[in-house]
Amino acid sequence: MQNFQQLTVEIADHIATLTLNSPPVNALTRVLNDELTRALDCISEMDEVRVVVLTGAGKVFCAGADLKGRAENIKGPGDLPAHSRRTRECFHAIRECAKPVIAAINGAALGSGLAMAASADILVVSEKASLGLPEVDVGLLGGCSHAMRLFGHSRLRRMALTGYRVPGAELYRLGIAEFCTTPEELMPTAMELARTIASKSPVSTRMGKHTMNVIEDLSLRDGYRYEQDMTATIGKTEDAREAQLAFKEKRLPVFVGR
């Protein structure tokens, strides 16, 4: 994978750790936006990666859109639609990444940062973390569609209309995050979860994520029918046969990703 300017990529033991590194607050610049999209697209087709951990450098996960750079990117006709398209495709790149994505939220995740978190599969937060929609304070909108995947009606509107930030402990209490840790334990906790996912059949985790994405907006009947069809497909793979044999022989399975 190519070297990036504002994104650090480390791959080891089937885990890709992506660190947003756009000082001072990891604002979503055009460079970071495009690099994150590119990295996730590459990872989708890398057999050596089974799971992704996405986090931020420093004390902030992502403070939102790069308002200073916005003026440089939007100068004439067509620039705003192109900018909007790039931004939403970045979030879709997280959701549609073939590999499960764990968001390890080390600090504030605001606006675009919240959209990134909501596009991930599993959230792990630090006590210093928070999710918020501060756009009301700068005369903009953004992120509510993504936030609706995490928050209920009243809480979402409170956030959007007042700029209220939901702290890490509350995210855990609400069941939005799986863990709320000290800052020091955030990455070890996220990596332990990543190792558990990486130990499973990459066919099952990849097809499982794809299936859950598809059925999210389907009716119960159509969704479960689709899930049954995908289960039948997974059941025909080498990994499925190996999992069943290992269970019968009371040993750990050895998966090949086929």
C-alpha positions in Angstrom: 0.0 0.0 0.0 1.2 3.5 -0.8 2.5 6.0 1.8 0.0 8.6 2.9 0.4 12.1 4.2 -2.3 12.3 6.8 -3.1 8.7 7.5 -0.9 6.1 9.2 -1.4 2.5 8.1 0.0 -0.4 10.1 -0.7 -4.0 9.2 0.2 -6.9 11.5 -1.4 -10.3 12.5 -4.3 -9.8 10.0 -5.2 -6.4 11.6 -4.9 -3.1 9.8 -4.6 -0.1 12.2 -5.5 3.2 10.5 -4.7 6.3 12.4 -6.1 9.7 11.4 -3.1 12.1 11.5 -4.2 15.6 10.4 -2.9 17.9 13.2 -4.0 19.6 15.3 -7.5 18.0 15.5 -7.7 15.5 12.7 -10.1 17.6 10.7 -11.3 15.8 7.6 -9.3 17.5 5.0 -9.6 16.6 1.3 -6.2 14.8 1.6 -7.3 12.8 4.6 -10.7 12.1 3.0 -9.2 10.7 -0.1 -6.5 8.8 1.7 -8.9 7.1 4.0 -11.2 6.1 1.1 -8.2 4.7 -0.8 -6.8 2.8 2.1 -10.2 1.1 2.9 -10.7 0.2 -0.8 -7.3 -1.4 -0.9 -7.9 -3.3 2.4 -11.1 -4.7 1.0 -9.1 -6.7 -1.5 -6.1 -7.6 0.8 -6.3 -11.2 1.9 -3.8 -10.5 4.7 -6.2 -8.1 6.4 -9.2 -9.5 8.3 -10.2 -6.6 10.5 -9.6 -2.8 10.7 -9.1 -0.6 13.7 -9.7 3.1 13.0 -8.5 5.7 15.5 -7.1 9.2 15.8 -3.7 10.6 16.7 -3.4 12.9 19.6 -6.3 13.9 21.9 -9.0 14.1 19.2 -10.5 11.4 17.0 -11.8 13.8 14.3 -13.1 17.3 15.0 -15.2 17.3 11.8 -14.9 18.9 8.4 -12.0 21.1 7.5 -13.7 24.5 7.4 -10.5 26.3 6.5 -9.8 24.0 3.5 -13.5 24.2 2.4 -12.9 27.6 0.9 -10.0 26.3 -1.1 -11.9 23.3 -2.5 -15.1 25.2 -3.3 -14.4 28.0 -5.7 -16.6 27.6 -8.7 -19.6 25.8 -10.2 -19.5 22.1 -9.6 -17.0 22.3 -6.8 -19.6 21.9 -4.0 -21.3 18.8 -5.5 -17.9 17.2 -6.0 -16.8 18.0 -2.5 -20.1 16.6 -1.1 -19.7 13.4 -3.1 -16.1 12.9 -1.9 -17.2 13.3 1.7 -20.1 10.9 1.6 -18.0 8.3 -0.3 -15.5 8.4 2.5 -18.1 7.4 5.0 -19.4 4.7 2.7 -15.9 3.4 2.3 -15.9 2.6 6.0 -19.4 1.0 6.0 -18.8 -0.9 2.8 -15.2 -2.0 3.6 -15.3 -5.8 3.1 -13.5 -6.2 6.5 -15.1 -5.4 9.8 -14.1 -1.9 11.1 -13.7 -1.1 14.8 -13.7 2.6 15.7 -11.4 3.2 18.7 -12.6 6.7 19.6 -9.8 8.4 21.6 -11.4 11.9 21.9 -14.0 14.1 20.3 -15.7 12.7 17.2 -17.7 15.6 15.8 -19.7 16.1 12.6 -17.7 14.1 10.1 -16.0 12.3 12.9 -19.4 11.1 14.2 -20.3 10.0 10.7 -17.1 7.9 10.6 -17.9 6.3 13.9 -21.5 5.6 12.9 -20.2 4.0 9.7 -18.0 1.6 11.6 -19.2 -1.9 12.8 -18.2 -1.7 16.5 -17.3 1.2 18.7 -14.8 1.3 21.6 -14.5 4.6 23.4 -12.2 6.2 25.9 -13.4 8.1 28.9 -12.2 11.2 27.0 -14.3 10.4 23.9 -17.5 12.2 22.9 -19.8 12.2 19.9 -21.4 15.5 18.8 -23.0 17.5 15.9 -21.5 21.0 16.3 -22.7 22.2 12.9 -25.5 24.4 14.4 -22.8 26.7 15.8 -21.3 27.4 12.3 -24.5 27.7 10.3 -24.3 24.2 8.7 -26.0 20.8 8.9 -24.4 17.4 8.7 -24.2 13.9 10.1 -27.8 13.5 11.3 -28.5 10.7 8.9 -25.5 8.8 10.3 -26.3 9.8 13.9 -29.8 8.3 13.5 -28.1 4.9 13.3 -26.8 5.4 16.9 -29.2 7.7 18.7 -32.9 7.9 19.4 -35.2 10.7 18.3 -35.0 13.1 21.3 -31.2 12.6 21.9 -30.4 13.2 18.2 -32.4 16.4 18.0 -30.9 17.7 21.2 -27.4 17.1 19.7 -28.3 18.7 16.4 -30.1 21.7 17.8 -27.9 22.5 20.8 -24.4 21.1 19.9 -24.5 18.8 22.9 -21.7 16.2 23.0 -22.5 12.8 24.4 -19.5 11.7 26.6 -17.9 8.2 26.5 -19.4 6.9 29.7 -22.9 7.8 28.4 -22.2 6.2 25.0 -21.4 3.0 26.9 -24.5 3.3 29.1 -26.7 3.7 26.1 -25.2 0.6 24.4 -23.7 2.6 21.6 -20.2 1.7 22.5 -19.1 -1.8 23.5 -16.4 -0.7 25.9 -15.5 2.6 27.7 -11.9 2.5 28.9 -9.2 4.7 30.3 -7.2 6.5 27.6 -4.3 4.1 28.2 -6.5 1.0 27.7 -8.3 2.1 24.6 -6.1 0.6 22.0 -5.3 -2.6 23.9 -9.0 -3.2 24.3 -9.7 -2.5 20.6 -6.8 -4.7 19.5 -8.0 -7.6 21.7 -11.4 -7.3 20.1 -9.7 -7.1 16.7 -7.7 -10.3 17.4 -10.9 -12.1 18.3 -12.5 -11.2 15.0 -9.3 -12.0 13.1 -9.3 -15.5 14.6 -12.6 -16.3 12.9 -13.1 -17.4 9.3 -12.4 -14.4 7.1 -15.1 -15.7 4.8 -17.7 -15.7 7.5 -16.8 -12.2 8.9 -16.6 -10.7 5.4 -19.9 -12.2 4.2 -21.5 -11.6 7.6 -20.7 -7.9 7.5 -22.0 -7.7 3.9 -25.2 -9.5 4.9 -25.8 -7.2 7.8 -25.3 -4.2 5.6 -27.8 -5.5 3.1 -30.6 -6.5 5.5 -30.4 -3.3 7.6 -33.1 -1.6 5.5 -35.0 -4.7 4.4 -38.3 -6.0 5.9 -38.1 -8.9 8.4 -39.2 -11.4 5.8 -36.9 -10.3 3.1 -34.0 -9.7 5.4 -34.1 -13.1 7.0 -34.6 -14.8 3.6 -31.5 -13.1 2.4 -29.6 -14.1 5.5 -30.7 -17.7 5.0 -29.4 -17.7 1.4 -26.1 -16.2 2.5 -25.8 -18.8 5.3 -26.3 -21.6 2.7 -23.5 -20.0 0.6 -21.1 -19.7 3.6 -21.9 -23.3 4.5 -20.4 -24.5 1.2 -17.0 -23.0 1.8 -13.8 -24.8 2.9 -13.7 -22.6 6.1 -17.2 -23.8 7.1 -16.2 -27.4 6.7 -13.0 -26.8 8.6 -14.9 -25.1 11.4 -17.3 -28.0 11.7 -14.5 -30.6 11.7 -12.5 -28.7 14.3 -15.5 -28.5 16.5 -16.0 -32.3 16.1 -12.3 -32.9 16.8 -12.2 -30.5 19.7 -9.4 -28.4 18.3 -8.8 -24.9 17.0 -9.8 -24.4 13.4 -7.2 -23.4 10.7 -8.9 -21.1 8.3 -7.7 -20.4 4.7 -10.3 -17.8 3.7 -12.0 -19.9 1.1 
